[in-house]
Amino acid sequence: MATDVGLLPYQYVVFWIDITVMLLSMGIQAVALIHCLTQRGPAFQALGTLPKGAWAGILAVLLVLSGFLYSTLLITMIGIAAGLIYMLDVRPGLKDISDGKGFW
């Protein structure tokens, strides 16, 4: 009689939730990293936030760690937080600076 590896039913659910959260995290971080890399460096200084290299480094390291340490939910959640902070705080400011309309 063939059996699975002995996982209980709730462990399947936990596994798929972990995979979904990891993929969501990596997607958010990848979009934020690509946007960060395509922006000009002086715009970050004009915005008064971390430099472009710091944002790119944070997002890249967390993206790699989320991929390799997919079982560590803490790293994944930190990656989601960093990606969302960039996308919801820094990106709109960069858009305002590049449009020339200012912050108001």
Secondary structure as UniProt FT lines:
FT   HELIX           9..37
FT   HELIX           41..47
FT   HELIX           52..68
FT   TURN            70..71
FT   HELIX           73..85
FT   HELIX           86..90
FT   HELIX           91..99
//
